[in-house]
Amino acid sequence: MSNMTKTQRQDTVEALQAELQASPNVYLTDFTGLGVLQMTDLRRRLRGAGVKYLVVKNTLMQRALAASDITELGDHLTGPTGVVLAGEDAVSAAKVLAEFIKEHDRPVIKGGLLDGKAVTPEDFQRLAKLPSRDQLLSQLAATMQAPVSGFLGALNGLLYQFVGAVEALRAQRSAESQ
């Protein structure tokens, strides 16, 4: 990357800035010690979760962060840096990354942003243990469905009672008229 022209560097910074603006959830990693096959595997897994993983030059990333008014990540831009652009779903990206780290002890989480707020490596570990967005949505749907089905059951019971009462009234009136 050191042979990049000024225009190429500017284009890279603008592309990084666009990626940062499109992704409110970002993790910075140090990928030291990962081989080519492991990096390929990590990228493939993250891509499967709809997440991008970019290896960036720290000076270019600093420029993109400054242009995006992001000050929380600058201290983490030392050594080799891989950027995880998690998009809207911070938990799925954290789960995939945490699983990979569990298997390979790498990459190391330097820090990140969760909806614009700084995230420590400890915060990242807690995020990785949360249920995924899809799991939470299905739990929410089940919780919302339970009262509705209970309400429908109660309504059905009231309807049967009402029909029974009308039938009894009809029978009583029929007996009185005879």
N, C-alpha and C positions, 0 to 999 in steps of 0.2 A: 504494500500500500504506500510505501514511502516514495514510489515513483509516480504517484498520482499527480496530475496537473491540478492547478488551482480550480479549474472548472469542474474536474471530476470530484475533487474534495467538496466543493460547494454543492454539487448534485447529490453526493452521498449524505451530507448534512441535511439537506432539504428532504431527502427520502426518509432519513431517520426521524426527522421532526414530524413528518406526516404519519409515520408509524406510531410515534409516541402519542400524538394527538388522537389517533384512532384506538389506542389501547390504554384505558384507565388503570389497568393492572399490569405491572412490569416487575420482573425479578432479574437481578444481576447475579451472574455466577462466575466463578473462576474455574475454568475447565482444564487446568493444568493436570497432566497425567492421563487424560483421556486419549486413546488412540483413534485413528481414523474410523475404524469399524464401530467403536463405541459412540463416537460423535454422530456417525450416520444413523445408528440405532436410536440414539437420543432424539435426533431431529425427526426421524420417522414416527416415533411414539408421540412426540409433541404435536406433530402435524396431524396425526390421527385424532387428537383432541381439539383440533382447530387452532393450534397455537404455533406461533413462529419463533424460531431460535436463530438469532443472528450473532455472528462473531464480529465485533466492531473494534476499531482503533479508538483508544480512550480519548484522544484529542478531538476526534470527530464527534464522538458521543457527547463530550463536554459542550461542544458548540451547539449540537442539536438540543441538549437539555437547556442551555442558556436561551436559545431562540424560543423554546417552549415554556419559558419561565418556570422550569422545574429545578429547584435548588436542593432537594432532599437526597439526590443520588450522587452528587459530585464527589463526595468523600470515598465512595466505593470504586471509583475508576482508577484502580491501580492493578498492575499485572494483567494477565490475559482476561478479557471480559467477554462473556457470552450474555446476550440479552434475550430474556424470555418475554415475548409480547403476548400476554395472556388474554387480550381482548376484554370481553365483558365477564367471562367466567374464571375468576381467580382461583376457585377451589379445584376445578378439574385440572388446570395446569399444575397447581401445587401437588395434587395427588400423583400425576404422571411423573413429575420431577422427583418427588420424594421416593417413589417406588424405584426409579432408576438409581437414585443416590443410595438407597438401601442395598441394591445389588452390587454397585460398583464403588461405593464410598466417594463418588465424584459425580457431578461437579459440586463445588462448595458454594453455598448460597452466601452472597455478600450482603444483600439487602434488597429493597424493592419499594414499590408503591402499590397501595391498595386503594383504589378510587382517589388517587392523589395524596394519600397519607403515607408517610414513611413506614416501612415494614422491616423489622429486624429478622435475623435468621430464626429466632425463637418464635416470633409471630408466624413466620412461614410454616414452621412445624405444626403449630396449632391449626393453621388454615388447612394443611394437608390432611388433618384428621376429621375435618368437618364432612358432613354428608354432601354429595354433589348437588348441583342445582336441580338436576332431574329427580334425584331421590327426594329432595325437599319438596318439589312440586307434587310428586306423587303422594307424599305424606300429607301435604296440605289438602289435596283433592280428597283423600280418604277421610280426613278429619271433617271436611266440609260436607261430604256425602253422608256421613253417619247421622247428623242431626236431621238432614232432609229425609232420609229413609225412615228415621224414627217418627218424624212429623207426619209422613205419609201413612205410616202404620197407625198412628193415633187418629188421623183423619178418617182412615178406612174403618177403624173401630167405632168412631162416632157415627159414621154413615150407617153401619150395621145396626147400631142402637136406635138411630132415628127411624130406619126402615122397620125395625122390630116394634117400636112404639107406635108408628102409623098403622102397622098391621094389627096390633092389639086393639087400638082405637077403632079401626074398621070392624074388627070382629065383635067388639063390645057394642057398637052402634047397630050392627046387623042383628045381634041377639036381642037388643032392646026393641027393635022395630017389629019383631015377630011376636 
